[in-house]
Amino acid sequence: MTKNTESLNDKLQLVRFCITGLEKFKRLSDEEVVMEFRNCHQKLQHVKNSVIESVCMNMEALVCDELRTLKTVSKFAFLNLIEKVESSYKKVKFDLKKLELSHEVTVQDAGIRGMIFLSSESVLLASRTGPKRILVYSVKELKFEHEVQTGDFIPFDVRLIGKLLYVSSEFSDVIQVLRIDDNYSEVFSFSVGKQCFGMDVYDDHIYIACLSAIIKVDMKGNRIGEYPTSGDAKYVVVKKNGHIVYSSQSNNTVTAISVQGDEVWSYSSPNLKYPYGLEKDSSDNIYVTGAHSNDVHILSIDGNLLRRFINLTNPVLFRLNEEQNIVFVCCEGNNIKIFDVNS
């Protein structure tokens, strides 16, 4: 049926062509008709005298041996789904003039250098003096909840990725990884090869301050990169643009470097002495504790001083909880001051 229809269409096209040709000839004079006929005759003769040759093309595909081995591969990769939840809290513009001291608590023989918020209800402290342990307190009233003994491992800083708690120690080159939903049992550990101090997490990678370098590892402890520092870096934060910021006590500076390791900016001030703990907020402002200048310097994303929080005694740690609108400042390693942020 299809072939018959196509044949009929071809015939109709030929009839229309002939009708169009006849209509055209009606409008031509006798001389023009003769000339048109002669041209058509010459073209037809040219076609008849042309030699038409048939050409046969053979194509062959050669498969390399490496491609053949793929037939024996059962799996190319194992895919792991990592759930990453971004907080949707309202961004708060922190103004230290509006900070109000809520209360303070002294944790005896703690030597706190690391602190994270486990949730909106709990905060975790790393105690490096006295009994070596990790302490869990309530956020609002800072009441003791429970502790986890770490044995001979002296914790310095702590960071959380999902349910995995990464713990560093200044007296070891090893990072311990604990599971918080399994009674803080050790899952695994890995060696960095250098003393480990402060840490930060960005894009599911851990950045570890190791005095002469910042070392970047993945969640399993595999080394991704190493960034030399210009001083004894003990704390590090990573901004949204990937810039790495670290504090150096030996030269009283705070330095930002790019992902290539090039210096982006450096901050120093006569008012900043022994810069220690670092923190960042959702606007990528940097908070620097001046342990010997008894203050906190707030730097913009470009490393410019925005303001200072003064009249603190030997502050070593500064932590923000923007969801709860509170600030924790750890002074002298044992005294924790909690401030309310009035937005």
Contacts in CASP RR format, 6 or more apart in sequence:
PFRMAT RR
TARGET T0000
AUTHOR 0000-0000-0000
METHOD contacts of the structure
MODEL  1
MTKNTESLNDKLQLVRFCITGLEKFKRLSDEEVVMEFRNCHQKLQHVKNS
VIESVCMNMEALVCDELRTLKTVSKFAFLNLIEKVESSYKKVKFDLKKLE
LSHEVTVQDAGIRGMIFLSSESVLLASRTGPKRILVYSVKELKFEHEVQT
GDFIPFDVRLIGKLLYVSSEFSDVIQVLRIDDNYSEVFSFSVGKQCFGMD
VYDDHIYIACLSAIIKVDMKGNRIGEYPTSGDAKYVVVKKNGHIVYSSQS
NNTVTAISVQGDEVWSYSSPNLKYPYGLEKDSSDNIYVTGAHSNDVHILS
IDGNLLRRFINLTNPVLFRLNEEQNIVFVCCEGNNIKIFDVNS
25 33 0 8 1.000
25 36 0 8 1.000
28 36 0 8 1.000
82 204 0 8 1.000
84 204 0 8 1.000
87 323 0 8 1.000
89 322 0 8 1.000
89 323 0 8 1.000
91 282 0 8 1.000
91 283 0 8 1.000
91 322 0 8 1.000
92 282 0 8 1.000
92 322 0 8 1.000
92 325 0 8 1.000
92 341 0 8 1.000
92 343 0 8 1.000
93 283 0 8 1.000
93 343 0 8 1.000
94 281 0 8 1.000
94 285 0 8 1.000
94 298 0 8 1.000
94 320 0 8 1.000
94 327 0 8 1.000
94 341 0 8 1.000
95 341 0 8 1.000
96 296 0 8 1.000
96 298 0 8 1.000
96 307 0 8 1.000
96 308 0 8 1.000
96 309 0 8 1.000
97 307 0 8 1.000
98 341 0 8 1.000
98 342 0 8 1.000
98 343 0 8 1.000
99 309 0 8 1.000
99 327 0 8 1.000
99 339 0 8 1.000
99 340 0 8 1.000
99 341 0 8 1.000
99 342 0 8 1.000
100 339 0 8 1.000
100 340 0 8 1.000
100 342 0 8 1.000
101 337 0 8 1.000
101 338 0 8 1.000
101 339 0 8 1.000
102 326 0 8 1.000
102 338 0 8 1.000
102 339 0 8 1.000
102 340 0 8 1.000
103 141 0 8 1.000
103 142 0 8 1.000
103 338 0 8 1.000
104 335 0 8 1.000
104 336 0 8 1.000
104 337 0 8 1.000
104 338 0 8 1.000
105 137 0 8 1.000
105 142 0 8 1.000
105 335 0 8 1.000
105 336 0 8 1.000
105 338 0 8 1.000
106 334 0 8 1.000
106 335 0 8 1.000
106 336 0 8 1.000
107 125 0 8 1.000
107 127 0 8 1.000
107 135 0 8 1.000
107 334 0 8 1.000
107 336 0 8 1.000
108 334 0 8 1.000
109 127 0 8 1.000
109 129 0 8 1.000
109 130 0 8 1.000
109 131 0 8 1.000
109 334 0 8 1.000
110 125 0 8 1.000
110 127 0 8 1.000
110 128 0 8 1.000
110 129 0 8 1.000
110 130 0 8 1.000
110 135 0 8 1.000
110 333 0 8 1.000
110 334 0 8 1.000
111 127 0 8 1.000
111 128 0 8 1.000
111 129 0 8 1.000
111 333 0 8 1.000
111 334 0 8 1.000
112 125 0 8 1.000
112 126 0 8 1.000
112 127 0 8 1.000
112 128 0 8 1.000
112 316 0 8 1.000
112 317 0 8 1.000
112 330 0 8 1.000
112 333 0 8 1.000
112 334 0 8 1.000
112 336 0 8 1.000
113 126 0 8 1.000
113 128 0 8 1.000
113 156 0 8 1.000
113 157 0 8 1.000
113 197 0 8 1.000
113 198 0 8 1.000
113 316 0 8 1.000
113 317 0 8 1.000
113 333 0 8 1.000
114 125 0 8 1.000
114 126 0 8 1.000
114 155 0 8 1.000
114 156 0 8 1.000
114 157 0 8 1.000
114 158 0 8 1.000
114 198 0 8 1.000
114 317 0 8 1.000
114 330 0 8 1.000
115 123 0 8 1.000
115 124 0 8 1.000
115 125 0 8 1.000
115 126 0 8 1.000
115 158 0 8 1.000
115 317 0 8 1.000
115 319 0 8 1.000
115 328 0 8 1.000
115 330 0 8 1.000
116 123 0 8 1.000
116 124 0 8 1.000
116 158 0 8 1.000
116 159 0 8 1.000
116 160 0 8 1.000
116 319 0 8 1.000
117 123 0 8 1.000
117 124 0 8 1.000
117 139 0 8 1.000
117 319 0 8 1.000
117 321 0 8 1.000
118 124 0 8 1.000
118 136 0 8 1.000
118 160 0 8 1.000
118 180 0 8 1.000
120 139 0 8 1.000
120 321 0 8 1.000
120 323 0 8 1.000
120 324 0 8 1.000
121 138 0 8 1.000
121 139 0 8 1.000
121 140 0 8 1.000
122 136 0 8 1.000
122 137 0 8 1.000
122 138 0 8 1.000
122 139 0 8 1.000
122 145 0 8 1.000
123 136 0 8 1.000
123 137 0 8 1.000
123 138 0 8 1.000
123 139 0 8 1.000
123 142 0 8 1.000
123 319 0 8 1.000
123 328 0 8 1.000
124 134 0 8 1.000
124 135 0 8 1.000
124 136 0 8 1.000
124 137 0 8 1.000
124 158 0 8 1.000
124 160 0 8 1.000
124 165 0 8 1.000
125 134 0 8 1.000
125 135 0 8 1.000
125 136 0 8 1.000
125 137 0 8 1.000
126 134 0 8 1.000
126 135 0 8 1.000
126 155 0 8 1.000
126 156 0 8 1.000
126 157 0 8 1.000
126 158 0 8 1.000
126 167 0 8 1.000
127 133 0 8 1.000
127 134 0 8 1.000
127 135 0 8 1.000
127 155 0 8 1.000
128 154 0 8 1.000
128 155 0 8 1.000
128 156 0 8 1.000
128 170 0 8 1.000
131 149 0 8 1.000
132 149 0 8 1.000
132 150 0 8 1.000
132 151 0 8 1.000
132 152 0 8 1.000
132 153 0 8 1.000
132 154 0 8 1.000
132 155 0 8 1.000
133 147 0 8 1.000
133 148 0 8 1.000
133 149 0 8 1.000
133 150 0 8 1.000
133 155 0 8 1.000
134 147 0 8 1.000
134 148 0 8 1.000
134 150 0 8 1.000
134 155 0 8 1.000
134 158 0 8 1.000
134 165 0 8 1.000
134 167 0 8 1.000
134 184 0 8 1.000
135 144 0 8 1.000
135 147 0 8 1.000
136 144 0 8 1.000
136 145 0 8 1.000
136 146 0 8 1.000
136 147 0 8 1.000
136 148 0 8 1.000
137 143 0 8 1.000
137 144 0 8 1.000
137 145 0 8 1.000
138 145 0 8 1.000
139 321 0 8 1.000
139 324 0 8 1.000
139 326 0 8 1.000
142 336 0 8 1.000
142 338 0 8 1.000
148 178 0 8 1.000
148 184 0 8 1.000
150 167 0 8 1.000
150 176 0 8 1.000
153 167 0 8 1.000
153 169 0 8 1.000
153 172 0 8 1.000
153 174 0 8 1.000
153 176 0 8 1.000
154 169 0 8 1.000
154 170 0 8 1.000
154 171 0 8 1.000
154 172 0 8 1.000
155 167 0 8 1.000
155 168 0 8 1.000
155 169 0 8 1.000
156 168 0 8 1.000
156 169 0 8 1.000
156 170 0 8 1.000
156 196 0 8 1.000
156 197 0 8 1.000
156 198 0 8 1.000
157 167 0 8 1.000
157 168 0 8 1.000
157 196 0 8 1.000
157 197 0 8 1.000
157 198 0 8 1.000
157 199 0 8 1.000
157 235 0 8 1.000
158 165 0 8 1.000
158 166 0 8 1.000
158 167 0 8 1.000
158 168 0 8 1.000
158 199 0 8 1.000
159 165 0 8 1.000
159 166 0 8 1.000
159 199 0 8 1.000
159 200 0 8 1.000
159 201 0 8 1.000
159 206 0 8 1.000
160 166 0 8 1.000
160 180 0 8 1.000
160 201 0 8 1.000
161 201 0 8 1.000
161 204 0 8 1.000
161 206 0 8 1.000
161 219 0 8 1.000
163 179 0 8 1.000
163 180 0 8 1.000
163 181 0 8 1.000
164 177 0 8 1.000
164 178 0 8 1.000
164 179 0 8 1.000
164 180 0 8 1.000
164 187 0 8 1.000
164 219 0 8 1.000
165 177 0 8 1.000
165 178 0 8 1.000
165 179 0 8 1.000
165 180 0 8 1.000
165 184 0 8 1.000
166 175 0 8 1.000
166 176 0 8 1.000
166 177 0 8 1.000
166 199 0 8 1.000
166 201 0 8 1.000
166 206 0 8 1.000
167 175 0 8 1.000
167 176 0 8 1.000
167 177 0 8 1.000
167 178 0 8 1.000
168 175 0 8 1.000
168 196 0 8 1.000
168 197 0 8 1.000
168 198 0 8 1.000
168 199 0 8 1.000
168 208 0 8 1.000
169 176 0 8 1.000
169 196 0 8 1.000
170 195 0 8 1.000
170 196 0 8 1.000
170 197 0 8 1.000
171 195 0 8 1.000
172 195 0 8 1.000
172 196 0 8 1.000
173 191 0 8 1.000
173 192 0 8 1.000
173 193 0 8 1.000
173 194 0 8 1.000
173 195 0 8 1.000
173 196 0 8 1.000
174 189 0 8 1.000
174 190 0 8 1.000
174 191 0 8 1.000
174 192 0 8 1.000
174 196 0 8 1.000
175 189 0 8 1.000
175 190 0 8 1.000
175 191 0 8 1.000
175 192 0 8 1.000
175 196 0 8 1.000
175 206 0 8 1.000
175 208 0 8 1.000
175 217 0 8 1.000
175 221 0 8 1.000
176 186 0 8 1.000
176 189 0 8 1.000
177 186 0 8 1.000
177 187 0 8 1.000
177 188 0 8 1.000
177 189 0 8 1.000
177 190 0 8 1.000
178 184 0 8 1.000
178 185 0 8 1.000
178 186 0 8 1.000
178 187 0 8 1.000
179 185 0 8 1.000
179 187 0 8 1.000
188 220 0 8 1.000
190 217 0 8 1.000
190 220 0 8 1.000
190 221 0 8 1.000
192 208 0 8 1.000
192 210 0 8 1.000
192 215 0 8 1.000
192 217 0 8 1.000
192 223 0 8 1.000
193 210 0 8 1.000
194 210 0 8 1.000
194 211 0 8 1.000
194 212 0 8 1.000
194 213 0 8 1.000
194 215 0 8 1.000
195 210 0 8 1.000
195 211 0 8 1.000
196 208 0 8 1.000
196 209 0 8 1.000
196 210 0 8 1.000
197 208 0 8 1.000
197 209 0 8 1.000
197 210 0 8 1.000
197 211 0 8 1.000
197 233 0 8 1.000
197 234 0 8 1.000
197 235 0 8 1.000
198 208 0 8 1.000
198 209 0 8 1.000
198 234 0 8 1.000
198 235 0 8 1.000
198 236 0 8 1.000
199 206 0 8 1.000
199 207 0 8 1.000
199 208 0 8 1.000
199 209 0 8 1.000
199 236 0 8 1.000
200 206 0 8 1.000
200 207 0 8 1.000
200 236 0 8 1.000
200 237 0 8 1.000
200 238 0 8 1.000
201 207 0 8 1.000
201 238 0 8 1.000
202 238 0 8 1.000
202 242 0 8 1.000
204 218 0 8 1.000
204 219 0 8 1.000
205 216 0 8 1.000
205 217 0 8 1.000
205 218 0 8 1.000
205 219 0 8 1.000
205 224 0 8 1.000
206 216 0 8 1.000
206 217 0 8 1.000
206 218 0 8 1.000
206 219 0 8 1.000
206 221 0 8 1.000
207 214 0 8 1.000
207 215 0 8 1.000
207 216 0 8 1.000
207 236 0 8 1.000
207 238 0 8 1.000
207 244 0 8 1.000
208 214 0 8 1.000
208 215 0 8 1.000
208 216 0 8 1.000
208 217 0 8 1.000
208 236 0 8 1.000
209 233 0 8 1.000
209 234 0 8 1.000
209 235 0 8 1.000
209 236 0 8 1.000
209 246 0 8 1.000
210 233 0 8 1.000
211 229 0 8 1.000
211 231 0 8 1.000
211 232 0 8 1.000
211 233 0 8 1.000
211 234 0 8 1.000
212 228 0 8 1.000
212 229 0 8 1.000
212 231 0 8 1.000
212 232 0 8 1.000
212 233 0 8 1.000
213 226 0 8 1.000
213 227 0 8 1.000
213 228 0 8 1.000
213 229 0 8 1.000
213 233 0 8 1.000
214 226 0 8 1.000
214 227 0 8 1.000
214 229 0 8 1.000
214 233 0 8 1.000
214 236 0 8 1.000
214 244 0 8 1.000
214 246 0 8 1.000
214 257 0 8 1.000
215 223 0 8 1.000
215 225 0 8 1.000
215 226 0 8 1.000
215 227 0 8 1.000
216 223 0 8 1.000
216 224 0 8 1.000
216 225 0 8 1.000
216 226 0 8 1.000
216 227 0 8 1.000
217 223 0 8 1.000
217 224 0 8 1.000
218 224 0 8 1.000
227 244 0 8 1.000
227 257 0 8 1.000
227 261 0 8 1.000
228 261 0 8 1.000
229 246 0 8 1.000
229 248 0 8 1.000
229 255 0 8 1.000
230 248 0 8 1.000
230 251 0 8 1.000
230 253 0 8 1.000
230 255 0 8 1.000
230 263 0 8 1.000
231 248 0 8 1.000
231 250 0 8 1.000
231 251 0 8 1.000
232 248 0 8 1.000
232 249 0 8 1.000
232 250 0 8 1.000
233 246 0 8 1.000
233 247 0 8 1.000
233 248 0 8 1.000
234 247 0 8 1.000
234 249 0 8 1.000
234 276 0 8 1.000
234 277 0 8 1.000
235 246 0 8 1.000
235 247 0 8 1.000
235 276 0 8 1.000
235 277 0 8 1.000
235 278 0 8 1.000
236 244 0 8 1.000
236 245 0 8 1.000
236 246 0 8 1.000
236 278 0 8 1.000
237 244 0 8 1.000
237 245 0 8 1.000
237 278 0 8 1.000
237 279 0 8 1.000
237 280 0 8 1.000
237 286 0 8 1.000
238 244 0 8 1.000
238 245 0 8 1.000
239 245 0 8 1.000
239 256 0 8 1.000
239 280 0 8 1.000
239 284 0 8 1.000
239 286 0 8 1.000
239 301 0 8 1.000
240 284 0 8 1.000
241 284 0 8 1.000
242 258 0 8 1.000
242 259 0 8 1.000
243 256 0 8 1.000
243 257 0 8 1.000
243 258 0 8 1.000
243 259 0 8 1.000
243 264 0 8 1.000
244 256 0 8 1.000
244 257 0 8 1.000
244 258 0 8 1.000
244 259 0 8 1.000
244 261 0 8 1.000
245 254 0 8 1.000
245 255 0 8 1.000
245 256 0 8 1.000
245 278 0 8 1.000
245 280 0 8 1.000
245 286 0 8 1.000
246 254 0 8 1.000
246 255 0 8 1.000
246 257 0 8 1.000
246 278 0 8 1.000
247 253 0 8 1.000
247 254 0 8 1.000
247 275 0 8 1.000
247 276 0 8 1.000
247 277 0 8 1.000
247 278 0 8 1.000
247 288 0 8 1.000
248 254 0 8 1.000
248 255 0 8 1.000
248 275 0 8 1.000
249 274 0 8 1.000
249 275 0 8 1.000
249 276 0 8 1.000
249 291 0 8 1.000
251 268 0 8 1.000
252 268 0 8 1.000
252 272 0 8 1.000
252 273 0 8 1.000
252 274 0 8 1.000
252 275 0 8 1.000
253 266 0 8 1.000
253 267 0 8 1.000
253 268 0 8 1.000
253 275 0 8 1.000
254 266 0 8 1.000
254 267 0 8 1.000
254 268 0 8 1.000
254 272 0 8 1.000
254 275 0 8 1.000
254 278 0 8 1.000
254 286 0 8 1.000
254 288 0 8 1.000
254 297 0 8 1.000
254 299 0 8 1.000
254 303 0 8 1.000
255 263 0 8 1.000
255 265 0 8 1.000
255 266 0 8 1.000
255 267 0 8 1.000
256 263 0 8 1.000
256 264 0 8 1.000
256 265 0 8 1.000
256 266 0 8 1.000
256 303 0 8 1.000
257 263 0 8 1.000
257 264 0 8 1.000
258 264 0 8 1.000
265 302 0 8 1.000
265 303 0 8 1.000
267 288 0 8 1.000
267 297 0 8 1.000
267 299 0 8 1.000
267 303 0 8 1.000
267 304 0 8 1.000
267 305 0 8 1.000
269 297 0 8 1.000
269 305 0 8 1.000
271 293 0 8 1.000
271 295 0 8 1.000
271 297 0 8 1.000
271 308 0 8 1.000
272 288 0 8 1.000
272 290 0 8 1.000
272 293 0 8 1.000
272 295 0 8 1.000
272 297 0 8 1.000
273 290 0 8 1.000
273 291 0 8 1.000
273 292 0 8 1.000
273 293 0 8 1.000
274 290 0 8 1.000
274 291 0 8 1.000
274 292 0 8 1.000
274 293 0 8 1.000
275 288 0 8 1.000
275 289 0 8 1.000
275 290 0 8 1.000
275 291 0 8 1.000
275 297 0 8 1.000
276 288 0 8 1.000
276 289 0 8 1.000
276 290 0 8 1.000
276 291 0 8 1.000
276 315 0 8 1.000
276 316 0 8 1.000
276 317 0 8 1.000
277 288 0 8 1.000
277 289 0 8 1.000
277 316 0 8 1.000
277 317 0 8 1.000
277 318 0 8 1.000
278 286 0 8 1.000
278 287 0 8 1.000
278 288 0 8 1.000
278 289 0 8 1.000
278 318 0 8 1.000
279 286 0 8 1.000
279 287 0 8 1.000
279 318 0 8 1.000
279 319 0 8 1.000
279 320 0 8 1.000
280 286 0 8 1.000
280 287 0 8 1.000
281 287 0 8 1.000
281 320 0 8 1.000
281 322 0 8 1.000
282 322 0 8 1.000
283 301 0 8 1.000
284 301 0 8 1.000
285 298 0 8 1.000
285 299 0 8 1.000
285 300 0 8 1.000
285 301 0 8 1.000
285 306 0 8 1.000
286 298 0 8 1.000
286 299 0 8 1.000
286 300 0 8 1.000
286 301 0 8 1.000
286 303 0 8 1.000
287 296 0 8 1.000
287 297 0 8 1.000
287 298 0 8 1.000
287 299 0 8 1.000
287 318 0 8 1.000
287 320 0 8 1.000
288 296 0 8 1.000
288 297 0 8 1.000
288 298 0 8 1.000
288 299 0 8 1.000
288 318 0 8 1.000
289 295 0 8 1.000
289 296 0 8 1.000
289 312 0 8 1.000
289 315 0 8 1.000
289 316 0 8 1.000
289 317 0 8 1.000
289 318 0 8 1.000
289 329 0 8 1.000
290 296 0 8 1.000
290 297 0 8 1.000
290 315 0 8 1.000
291 314 0 8 1.000
291 315 0 8 1.000
291 316 0 8 1.000
292 314 0 8 1.000
294 310 0 8 1.000
294 311 0 8 1.000
294 312 0 8 1.000
294 313 0 8 1.000
294 314 0 8 1.000
294 315 0 8 1.000
295 308 0 8 1.000
295 309 0 8 1.000
295 310 0 8 1.000
295 311 0 8 1.000
295 312 0 8 1.000
295 315 0 8 1.000
296 308 0 8 1.000
296 309 0 8 1.000
296 312 0 8 1.000
296 315 0 8 1.000
296 318 0 8 1.000
296 329 0 8 1.000
297 305 0 8 1.000
297 308 0 8 1.000
298 305 0 8 1.000
298 306 0 8 1.000
298 307 0 8 1.000
298 308 0 8 1.000
298 309 0 8 1.000
299 305 0 8 1.000
299 306 0 8 1.000
300 306 0 8 1.000
312 329 0 8 1.000
312 331 0 8 1.000
312 337 0 8 1.000
313 331 0 8 1.000
313 332 0 8 1.000
313 335 0 8 1.000
314 331 0 8 1.000
314 332 0 8 1.000
314 333 0 8 1.000
315 329 0 8 1.000
315 330 0 8 1.000
315 331 0 8 1.000
316 330 0 8 1.000
316 331 0 8 1.000
316 332 0 8 1.000
316 333 0 8 1.000
317 328 0 8 1.000
317 329 0 8 1.000
317 330 0 8 1.000
317 333 0 8 1.000
318 327 0 8 1.000
318 328 0 8 1.000
318 329 0 8 1.000
318 330 0 8 1.000
319 327 0 8 1.000
319 328 0 8 1.000
319 329 0 8 1.000
319 330 0 8 1.000
320 326 0 8 1.000
320 327 0 8 1.000
320 328 0 8 1.000
321 327 0 8 1.000
321 328 0 8 1.000
325 340 0 8 1.000
325 341 0 8 1.000
325 342 0 8 1.000
325 343 0 8 1.000
326 338 0 8 1.000
326 339 0 8 1.000
326 340 0 8 1.000
326 341 0 8 1.000
327 338 0 8 1.000
327 339 0 8 1.000
327 341 0 8 1.000
328 336 0 8 1.000
328 337 0 8 1.000
328 338 0 8 1.000
328 339 0 8 1.000
329 336 0 8 1.000
329 337 0 8 1.000
329 339 0 8 1.000
330 336 0 8 1.000
330 337 0 8 1.000
331 337 0 8 1.000
END
